[in-house]
Amino acid sequence: MRSPFRSLLSALTPAVPTGLFAAAVAVWCIAVPAASPAHAEEHPKQAPKAAAPAKPGAKQSKAKVMLGSPMTKVRFSEPAYPLTDDGTYRSFMDKVLDEYGRRCVRQEQFGWEVAKDDQERLDFIFQGTMANYGRMGYLLGEIHPKSVADSETIVFLGDRDKERYLLVWTPLESSVLFMLCDTTDKDGKTAPKK
């Protein structure tokens, strides 16, 4: 598989630990069925001319996209598809946070469809979104949890206003997955004051 973040890795860190890519792909396949919003952008074929026109009051369904994260109040560089979780994303993030004495209390996950060879767009989505986190006052730090063995998965902790968020970027074959989690201490306390 290609490394969509390869051009970013040298700027972020000299070496990223190897990891749980197979699990991330499994998470994506299980949590995002074929009819999910991530695949709903495909354009339907034209209906035959003999087909009856749609009712004037009927709404046409279009895949829902989000301009940003409602939880962190940060805008994405490009609208993303909100993804649902069957518990797999939460389990993955809790496993990562367990190494840091934290747990996930709220979560969001988003996806973008990206062509295999579209490194420029992938860079735009990743770099633009992360730059927006910086502009909104988040202090970001890349972490290297032992539970993430996939070298292409990039994990950050982002702190702002007594809140600590986990941000996980996972490139897949023709898409990129962005998981976010509001965290708290394992014993229920919020993030320490700065």
Secondary structure, DSSP 4 states (H G I P E B T S, - for coil): ---TTHHHHHHH-S------HHHHHHHHHHHS-TTSTTTTTSPPPPPPTTSPPPPTTPPPP----EEEETTTTEEEEEEEEE---SSHHHHHHHHHHHTTTEEEEEEEEEEEE--TT-HHHHHHHHHHHHHHHHHTT-EEEEE--TT---TT-EEEEEEETTEEEEEEEEE-SSEEEEEEEEEEETTS--PPP-
